[in-house]
Amino acid sequence: MSLANSTADTNFEETLNTLKYANRARNIHNKPIINRDPQAAQLNQLRHEVRALQVELLNTRMKSMGLEPVTGPQSLETLLQDESHRQFLDDIRQVSTSVNCEAIT
């Protein structure tokens, strides 16, 4: 912060007020926080959990077929390259949607 002060007696009160203001401004400490919506964070966590469960489900299916399971951060994309795996997940989504609709009515 820069300020203009004067040594003249006529400007003493204004200079004193300016120095007091500068001192108060210097003592201000901000604590920045990240505005995160708790519902959005929970939704993001649930999406990750669904993704992990899809990978686990497909890996279990692959094991039952005698295939080697896929691991790693890109495992779902790797698994979904196979059309039968995509169809399997779509079938599961349709069944879960119909179960949810029946539960609501």
Buried (B, 14 or more C-beta within 10 A) or exposed (E): EEEEEEEEEEEEEEBEEBEEEBEEEEEEEEEEEEEEEEEEEEEEEEEEEEEEEBBEBBBEBBEEEEEEBBEEEEBBEBBBEEEEBEEBBEEEEEEEEEEEEEEEE
